[in-house]
């Protein structure tokens, strides 16, 4: 479970999107890429 996750699905979704944005701005470390 992510830190700061709430019981509100909408809030969780928004936080997840924000986390994805922050992660995507980091150097790509995707297991999908060899």
N, C-alpha and C positions, 0 to 999 in steps of 0.2 A: 504493500500500500504506500502510495506516495506521501511525502511529508506535506502537511497542510491540507490534506484531502478532507472534504466535508461530506456530509450525507446528502448534499444537494447535487443531483446528477448534472444540472445545468452548470453549476459552479465548477464541478469536477471537470466537465468538458472544456470550459473556458480556461481553466488552469492547465489542463493537458495541452491545449493549443498553444498557450503561452510558453509552456515548457518546451514544446516542439520548436517554437520560434527561437528560443534561447539556445537550444541544442543545435539547431540548423546553422546558427551563426558561428558555432565552434568549428574547428577543423573536422572534416568528414571522417568519422570512424564507424563506417557502416559495415557490418558483417556480410552484407549482400555484395559488397565490392571486394574482389580478391586483393 
